Each structure stands twice: as structure tokens, then as C-alpha cells.
């Protein structure tokens, strides 16, 4: 327990350097890509470390069936699988910066960034932003 407190004190003493390291890590998360899938790979979704869907692929044979509800479910499942994998990759990347301490212990750092600007363009979730 005292070891963790010492690590926390060291990290807080280097807050400026830690902020720079986090900013660089958040930036690099855009380069991390994972792929989620459903129906044995018939539907895939690529998601980056910033939790943005990069692309979706649907096997053309699924389009011939005409079952829109099934296709919607498969796309949802593939995207959710990709999001889970992206969150895990982002957490692994950022945890190395904190020496294993939970990200929630660092006000303003809170964890991986959100999915970016909302569809209406009203705001964004940048590190240290609003």
C-alpha cells in the first residue's frame, strides 16, 4: 500500500510531465486500430483507440437475404465488439503511464477520450477539454 502511495506522490510531483505524456498517448490512440466482428466475420467494424468507428464491412451475401433487422443486429454486435477491444487497448496503453494506478485517481485525465465531436458538431472530448 505504501509503495502505491509513494508512486502516486512521484506522479503528482511530475504532473506537467505526466500531462505531456498523456497528451502524447491520447494522440497516438488514433493510430491504434482493432477489428470487431459478428457472424463469423461476415460483418466487421474497425475502431480506433479514440473509440471512433473507422470502417464497417458487410459481406455482400448478407445483403441478398433482405433481412434488415438481422443486418442491423450484426452491425451493432460488430461495432460493440470493436469498441470493447479498443477500450481494452487504450486502457492498456494509458495504464503503463500511471505505473498501474487507476486512471480515475488523476483528476483531468479520467481515462480514454470519448468518441470525439458529436454528430451536430456542438462539442468535442479532447484530453483536458470541457
ZISULVEN-V372340 format. One record per residue. N is the residue number from 1. RES is the residue in one small letter. PHI is phi in radians with two decimals (* if undefined). PSI is psi in degrees with one decimal (* if undefined). D_CENTER is the distance of its C-alpha to the mean C-alpha in Angstrom with 1 decimal. Layout:
n->{N/N}
res->{RES/RES}
phi->{PHI/PHI}
psi->{PSI/PSI}
d_center->{D_CENTER/D_CENTER}
This chain:
n->{1/2/3/4/5/6/7/8/9/10/11/12/13/14/15/16/17/18/19/20/21/22/23/24/25/26/27/28/29/30/31/32/33/34/35/36/37/38/39/40/41/42/43/44/45/46/47/48/49/50/51/52/53/54/55/56/57/58/59/60/61/62/63/64/65/66/67/68/69/70/71/72/73/74/75/76/77/78/79/80/81/82/83/84/85/86/87/88/89/90/91/92/93/94/95/96/97/98/99/100/101/102/103/104/105/106/107/108/109/110/111/112/113/114/115/116/117/118/119/120/121/122/123/124/125/126/127/128/129/130}
res->{x/x/x/x/x/x/x/x/x/x/x/x/x/x/x/x/x/x/x/x/x/x/x/x/x/x/x/x/x/x/x/x/x/x/x/x/x/x/x/x/x/x/x/x/x/x/x/x/x/x/x/x/x/x/x/x/x/x/x/x/x/x/x/x/x/x/x/x/x/x/x/x/x/x/x/x/x/x/x/x/x/x/x/x/x/x/x/x/x/x/x/x/x/x/x/x/x/x/x/x/x/x/x/x/x/x/x/x/x/x/x/x/x/x/x/x/x/x/x/x/x/x/x/x/x/x/x/x/x/x}
phi->{*/-1.16/-1.06/-1.13/-1.15/-1.13/-1.12/-1.11/-1.08/-1.08/-1.12/-1.18/-1.17/-1.93/-1.00/-1.11/-1.16/-1.12/-1.04/-1.10/-1.13/-1.13/-1.03/-1.14/-1.14/-1.07/-1.09/-1.24/-1.09/-1.15/-1.52/-1.35/-2.28/-2.19/-2.17/-1.77/-2.54/-2.53/0.92/0.94/1.54/-1.18/-2.24/-2.24/-2.38/-1.65/-2.27/-1.62/-1.17/-1.59/1.10/-1.88/-1.28/-1.56/-2.79/-2.30/-2.13/-2.13/-1.04/-0.96/-1.11/-1.22/-1.29/-1.25/-1.20/1.27/-1.63/-1.08/-1.12/-1.10/-1.07/-1.05/-1.12/-1.18/-1.11/-1.04/-1.11/-1.14/-1.13/-1.09/-1.10/-1.11/-1.09/-1.05/-1.15/-1.18/-1.07/-1.11/-1.14/-1.15/-1.09/-1.09/-1.12/-1.35/-1.11/-1.11/-1.33/-1.68/1.16/1.61/-1.32/-1.10/-1.07/-1.11/-1.34/-2.00/-0.95/1.58/-1.76/0.76/2.16/-1.05/-1.15/-1.28/-1.33/1.69/-1.07/-1.32/-1.00/-1.45/1.33/-1.41/-3.01/-2.48/-2.09/-1.66/-1.02/1.34/-1.45/-1.16}
psi->{-45.9/-31.4/-44.0/-38.1/-38.3/-40.7/-40.4/-43.8/-41.7/-44.6/-42.6/-33.2/-22.9/37.4/-40.3/-45.0/-37.8/-42.2/-44.4/-41.6/-41.5/-43.9/-42.9/-40.4/-42.5/-41.0/-42.3/-19.5/-25.2/-20.3/-18.2/128.2/134.1/162.2/126.4/155.1/163.7/159.3/52.8/38.3/4.1/-27.8/126.9/151.8/126.1/132.8/137.6/175.3/-12.2/8.7/38.6/133.5/121.6/-41.9/159.5/135.0/133.0/124.2/126.9/-26.8/-27.4/-25.9/-27.3/-25.9/-27.5/11.7/87.6/-38.3/-42.2/-45.0/-42.6/-42.6/-40.4/-40.9/-43.8/-45.3/-42.2/-42.6/-44.5/-39.2/-43.9/-41.4/-42.5/-46.5/-37.7/-41.5/-42.0/-43.3/-41.4/-44.6/-41.1/-42.9/-45.8/-30.5/-31.0/-26.4/-25.9/3.2/27.0/-6.1/146.6/141.4/-28.6/-14.6/-8.5/97.8/134.9/-13.9/-39.8/-11.7/-171.3/149.0/159.7/-170.0/7.0/-158.6/147.1/162.4/-28.4/-7.5/21.4/-16.2/176.8/168.0/80.6/153.9/129.6/2.4/-169.8/*}
d_center->{29.4/31.2/29.3/26.0/27.7/29.0/25.6/24.4/27.5/26.9/23.3/24.6/27.5/25.3/23.1/23.5/22.6/19.6/18.5/19.0/17.1/14.0/14.4/14.8/11.7/9.6/11.7/11.3/7.5/8.9/11.0/8.9/9.5/9.8/12.2/12.8/16.4/19.2/23.0/23.2/21.2/23.1/20.0/16.8/13.6/11.6/7.9/6.5/4.0/4.4/3.9/7.5/10.0/12.0/14.9/16.6/19.7/22.4/25.4/28.5/30.4/28.3/29.5/33.1/32.9/32.5/30.7/28.2/27.1/26.3/24.3/22.3/21.6/20.6/18.2/16.6/16.4/14.9/12.1/11.5/11.8/9.3/6.6/7.9/8.0/4.5/4.0/7.3/7.1/5.2/7.7/10.4/10.2/10.6/13.0/15.3/15.9/17.1/19.4/18.0/18.4/15.9/13.7/15.5/18.7/17.9/18.7/16.8/13.9/12.6/9.1/5.8/6.9/7.3/7.8/10.6/14.3/15.6/17.8/20.9/19.8/20.7/17.9/14.7/12.1/12.7/12.8/16.1/16.7/18.2}
